[in-house]
């Protein structure tokens, strides 16, 4: 197996899980944009917006409601 960086291993594991099971979805902050370290890069294009969705962190939403 070729040597991979941590973020590429995470991306490969996510892609494998999503390819094996159509019920697997990915939710998180900036995941549709590739994530902070690029670990989700390409998943939106491969699996579509129905399965790869970005959401704000709850703490950010709570701060806006009760500053």
Beta strands, then each sheet from edge to edge (+ up, - down):
strand 1: 26-28
strand 2: 52-54
sheet 1: 1+ 2+
end
